[in-house]
Amino acid sequence: MTHPQDNYEKDEPLSAEAEAVMAKARRRAGLSMLVMMLGFMTIAIVVVYRLSTMGSGIEQRYALEEVVIPTGAEVVSAQVQDGLVTIVYALDGGQTLRIFDGKSGELVREIPVVER
């Protein structure tokens, strides 16, 4: 340092090259801030959209009020998955699998379980 600055309160004008470097740095910082703000706004919009379009889910997929099986049948197992309700029941020494639509409650399929 050949010429230390003695008076720090005095502002000296910047050279043209220094002004150009400062202007370029300001532009880049501004662009970076703009991109970051757009990213945050995009994330906020996506979160709000997902929260507003998300239904309660389980109530909408499973509106089934009751499942009908034959009188005297004993339920062996019941499972709820992918919008379907699966009931396995035993009656008269045999077992049967019934698959119901969880939303409408209609019987989709009845499958007897047989031993071979």
Summary of the structure (lengths in Angstrom):
residues: 116
radius of gyration: 35.7
end to end distance: 98.2
largest distance: 106.7
contacts: 225
relative contact order: 0.10
helix: 36%
strand: 27%
